[in-house]
Amino acid sequence: MMNTKEVRPKLAISACLMGHSVRFDGSHKRSSFCHNDLEPHMDFVPVCPEVEIGMPVPRPAIHLVDIGEKSETNIRAIGTKEKDPYNPELDVTEKLYQHGINKGKAMQDLDGYVFMQKSPSCGVFSAKRFLPNGHSEGTISGLFVQGFRKEQPLLPLEEAGRLNDAGIRDNFLIRVYAYHNWRTQVATDLSNKKLIQFHARHKYLLMAHNVESYKSLGRLLSDLQKDALQNIAAQYISEFMQAISKPANRKRNANALMHVCGYLKRHLDSQDKQSLRELIDRYRLGEIPIVVPFTMIQHHLDKHMSSDSYIQDQAYLAPYPQTLGVRNLI
């Protein structure tokens, strides 16, 4: 099982979500989920890019204005004013984007980042894209996010608002803890053994998200002499993080659960086997949350295979602290 007493994951977070009054109107957007659920398990680093580039509190609001053809390269971060749609004298495009690049280079010890949704600097998916006439049309990533993501394309990024969805929350936590494990236990002292151990520990997690990636990553590690280990590791973690970037659906989770049950087939009688299959099938059909078959499987593993470190250490069984309670909801 995962040792939750190890070094805690480190997350950057929009300062307004921590309760800091740094928004354009002098307010904050304190996140009870981040404070009450995440903070007991993680270390947070508050960041407000607009304040950090020298904008005051309070300050004029800025919009992301598309001055060309629906492309991020044509987006400008321009201030607003009362009568006209925009105040072109307040243009912080380059400052925000460059600050994102600088932060991305400087904060290499992160395991994830929680951003404020809809922010023109910090929105990952939901920053409004405005037209020159002042009307909004579609969404785009904030300029700070664009710069930051250029430097850290593998880092798990999420918006606080989207974390209200249990499936997205579960997937974000899975990615954060997997990346934390990679960064602290593999990348810091890379070796063939550690790379193979990481892959073995995440076998069923990968299977639940993307079977093809599980197979292709296995092939990548089958010959560690074909290239420099650093190159193989870079290729591995890039595909790994991409593979787990989307939540696993019920069908793929059910398949992974059945594979885990394969370790128990010699230890369970026919009635216990049938009960497990029924629980997994009920989960697959959406009748019960995934925590129910997980709990029963773990019960049998603890009873019959407590000394089997391979199956007990599978990240899929406990990818993050169970006290977060997310799997009761999915």
C-alpha positions in Angstrom: 0.0 0.0 0.0 1.1 3.6 -0.6 3.1 5.1 2.2 1.3 8.4 2.9 3.9 9.4 5.5 6.4 10.2 2.8 7.2 13.7 1.7 4.0 15.4 0.8 3.1 16.5 -2.7 3.8 20.1 -3.4 1.2 22.1 -5.4 1.1 25.7 -6.6 -2.3 27.3 -6.3 -3.9 30.6 -7.3 -3.5 32.9 -4.2 -7.1 33.9 -4.3 -8.1 30.3 -3.7 -6.1 30.4 -0.5 -8.1 33.3 0.7 -5.7 36.1 -0.2 -7.5 39.3 -1.3 -5.6 39.7 -4.6 -8.4 39.7 -7.2 -8.9 42.7 -9.4 -11.7 44.0 -7.1 -9.8 43.3 -3.9 -11.7 40.1 -3.1 -10.7 36.5 -2.9 -12.2 33.1 -3.9 -11.2 30.9 -1.0 -11.7 27.3 -1.9 -13.1 25.2 1.0 -12.1 22.0 -0.9 -8.5 23.1 -1.2 -8.4 24.2 2.4 -10.4 21.4 4.1 -9.6 18.4 1.9 -6.3 18.9 0.0 -4.3 21.1 2.4 -4.0 18.4 5.2 -2.2 16.2 2.6 -0.3 18.6 0.5 2.0 21.7 0.7 0.6 24.7 -1.2 2.6 27.6 -2.8 0.2 30.6 -3.4 0.8 32.4 -6.7 -1.0 35.5 -8.2 0.7 36.3 -11.5 -1.2 39.7 -12.0 0.1 41.0 -8.6 3.5 39.5 -9.2 3.9 41.4 -12.5 3.2 44.7 -10.6 -0.5 45.2 -11.0 -2.1 46.8 -8.0 -5.0 45.6 -5.8 -7.7 46.7 -6.7 -6.9 47.1 -10.4 -8.7 47.4 -13.7 -10.0 44.1 -15.0 -8.3 42.6 -18.1 -9.8 40.7 -20.9 -8.3 38.3 -23.4 -9.0 39.9 -26.7 -8.6 38.1 -30.0 -7.2 40.6 -32.5 -6.9 38.0 -35.2 -8.1 34.6 -36.3 -9.0 32.6 -33.2 -5.4 31.7 -32.3 -3.6 31.9 -29.0 -0.8 33.9 -30.8 -3.3 36.7 -31.5 -4.6 37.0 -28.0 -3.9 40.2 -26.1 -4.5 40.8 -22.3 -6.0 44.3 -22.4 -7.5 46.4 -19.7 -11.2 47.4 -19.7 -12.7 50.8 -19.0 -16.2 52.2 -18.5 -17.2 53.7 -21.9 -15.0 51.9 -24.4 -14.7 48.1 -24.5 -10.9 48.2 -23.9 -8.1 50.4 -22.8 -5.2 49.5 -25.1 -2.8 51.5 -22.9 -3.1 48.7 -20.4 -1.6 45.7 -22.2 0.0 43.1 -20.1 0.2 40.3 -22.7 3.9 39.8 -22.8 4.4 40.3 -19.0 1.8 37.6 -18.1 3.1 35.1 -20.7 6.8 35.7 -19.8 6.0 35.4 -16.1 4.4 32.1 -16.8 7.6 30.9 -18.5 9.7 32.2 -15.7 7.6 30.5 -13.0 7.6 27.3 -14.9 11.4 27.3 -15.0 11.8 28.3 -11.4 9.2 25.9 -9.8 10.5 22.6 -10.9 9.7 20.9 -7.6 5.9 20.9 -8.1 3.6 17.9 -8.4 0.6 19.9 -9.6 -1.1 23.2 -9.9 -4.6 24.3 -9.0 -5.7 27.5 -10.9 -8.6 29.9 -10.5 -11.2 29.2 -13.2 -12.2 31.8 -15.8 -9.3 34.1 -15.0 -7.6 35.7 -18.0 -4.2 34.9 -16.5 -5.0 31.6 -14.7 -7.9 29.9 -16.4 -6.7 26.5 -17.8 -9.9 25.8 -19.9 -12.3 28.6 -19.1 -10.8 32.0 -19.7 -13.2 33.9 -21.9 -12.0 35.0 -25.4 -13.4 38.4 -26.3 -13.8 39.9 -29.7 -12.7 43.5 -30.4 -16.3 44.7 -30.1 -16.4 43.6 -26.5 -18.5 40.4 -27.0 -17.2 37.1 -25.7 -16.9 34.0 -27.9 -15.5 30.7 -26.7 -12.8 30.1 -24.2 -9.0 29.8 -24.1 -6.2 29.2 -21.6 -5.0 32.2 -19.6 -1.7 33.8 -20.7 0.1 32.9 -17.5 -1.0 29.3 -17.9 0.1 29.2 -21.6 3.6 30.3 -20.5 3.8 28.0 -17.5 2.6 25.0 -19.5 5.2 25.6 -22.2 7.9 25.0 -19.5 6.1 22.2 -17.6 3.9 20.3 -20.1 3.7 17.2 -18.0 2.6 18.8 -14.7 -1.0 18.1 -13.7 -3.0 21.3 -14.0 -6.6 21.8 -13.0 -9.1 24.5 -12.2 -10.6 24.7 -8.8 -14.2 24.9 -10.2 -13.8 21.6 -12.1 -12.6 19.8 -9.0 -16.2 19.9 -7.8 -16.7 17.0 -10.2 -15.8 13.8 -8.4 -14.4 12.1 -11.5 -12.2 15.0 -12.4 -11.1 15.3 -8.8 -10.2 11.6 -8.6 -8.2 11.9 -11.9 -6.3 15.0 -10.7 -5.3 13.4 -7.5 -4.2 10.2 -9.3 -2.0 12.3 -11.6 -0.6 14.4 -8.8 0.5 11.5 -6.7 1.8 9.5 -9.7 3.9 12.5 -10.8 5.0 13.0 -7.2 6.1 9.4 -7.0 8.0 9.8 -10.3 9.7 13.1 -9.3 10.8 12.0 -5.8 11.5 8.3 -6.3 12.6 7.9 -9.9 13.8 11.1 -11.5 16.0 12.2 -8.6 18.2 9.1 -8.8 17.3 7.5 -12.1 18.2 3.8 -12.6 17.0 0.9 -14.7 15.6 -0.7 -11.5 13.6 2.3 -10.4 12.2 2.8 -13.9 11.0 -0.8 -14.1 9.7 -0.7 -10.5 7.6 2.4 -11.3 6.1 0.7 -14.3 5.3 -2.4 -12.4 3.7 -0.5 -9.5 1.5 1.4 -12.0 0.5 -1.6 -14.1 -3.2 -1.7 -13.2 -3.5 2.1 -13.1 -2.3 2.3 -16.7 -4.5 -0.6 -17.7 -7.6 1.2 -16.3 -6.7 4.4 -18.3 -5.2 3.2 -21.5 -4.4 -0.5 -22.2 -2.4 0.4 -25.4 -0.1 2.8 -23.5 0.5 0.1 -20.9 1.6 -2.3 -23.6 3.7 0.3 -25.5 5.4 1.5 -22.4 6.2 -2.1 -21.5 7.8 -2.5 -24.9 9.8 0.7 -24.4 11.3 -0.7 -21.2 12.0 -4.1 -22.7 15.4 -3.0 -23.9 17.0 -0.3 -21.8 20.2 -0.6 -23.7 18.9 0.8 -27.0 19.2 4.4 -25.9 20.5 6.6 -23.1 18.4 6.0 -19.9 17.6 9.7 -19.6 16.0 9.6 -23.1 14.0 6.5 -22.4 12.8 7.9 -19.1 11.7 11.2 -20.7 9.8 9.3 -23.3 8.3 7.0 -20.7 7.0 9.7 -18.4 5.6 11.8 -21.3 3.5 8.9 -22.5 2.6 7.8 -19.0 1.2 11.2 -18.0 -0.7 11.5 -21.3 -2.2 8.0 -20.8 -3.6 8.9 -17.3 -4.7 12.4 -18.3 -8.3 11.5 -18.8 -10.5 9.8 -16.2 -10.9 6.0 -16.5 -14.4 5.0 -17.4 -16.4 2.2 -15.7 -15.7 -0.3 -18.4 -11.9 0.1 -18.2 -12.0 0.2 -14.4 -14.0 -3.0 -14.4 -11.5 -4.7 -16.6 -8.6 -3.6 -14.4 -10.5 -4.8 -11.3 -11.0 -8.2 -12.9 -7.3 -8.5 -13.6 -6.5 -7.7 -10.0 -9.0 -10.4 -8.9 -6.9 -12.9 -10.9 -4.3 -12.8 -8.1 -7.0 -14.2 -5.7 -8.3 -17.0 -7.8 -6.4 -19.7 -6.0 -7.4 -18.3 -2.6 -11.1 -17.8 -2.9 -13.9 -20.3 -3.0 -16.5 -20.2 -5.8 -19.0 -18.1 -3.7 -16.4 -15.4 -2.9 -15.4 -15.3 -6.6 -19.0 -14.9 -7.7 -19.6 -12.1 -5.1 -16.6 -10.2 -6.4 -17.7 -10.6 -10.0 -21.2 -9.3 -9.1 -19.8 -6.3 -7.3 -17.6 -5.4 -10.2 -20.5 -5.8 -12.6 -22.7 -3.7 -10.5 -20.1 -1.0 -10.5 -19.7 -1.3 -14.3 -23.5 -0.8 -14.6 -23.4 2.3 -12.4 -25.3 0.8 -9.5 -22.6 1.2 -6.9 -19.5 3.4 -6.4 -16.0 2.0 -7.2 -15.1 2.0 -3.5 -17.3 -1.0 -2.9 -15.4 -3.5 -5.1 -12.1 -1.9 -4.2 -12.9 -2.4 -0.5 -13.8 -6.1 -0.9 -10.8 -6.8 -3.1 -8.5 -5.2 -0.6 -10.1 -7.2 2.2 -9.3 -10.5 0.4 -5.8 -9.3 -0.5 -5.1 -8.4 3.1 -6.5 -11.8 4.3 -4.8 -14.0 1.8 -1.9 -12.1 0.2 -0.7 -9.6 2.9 3.0 -10.6 2.2 2.8 -10.2 -1.6 4.5 -6.8 -2.0 3.8 -6.7 -5.8 0.0 -6.7 -5.6 -0.1 -4.8 -2.2 2.0 -2.0 -3.7 -0.1 -1.4 -6.8 -0.8 2.3 -7.0 -4.2 1.4 -8.5 -5.5 0.1 -5.2 -4.6 3.3 -3.3 -3.4 6.0 -5.7 -3.8 8.8 -3.0 -4.8 8.9 0.7 -8.1 7.1 1.3 -9.1 9.8 3.8 -9.8 12.1 0.9 -12.9 10.0 0.3 -13.2 10.7 -3.4 -13.8 7.1 -4.4 -17.0 7.1 -2.4 -18.5 9.4 -5.1 -17.4 7.7 -8.4 
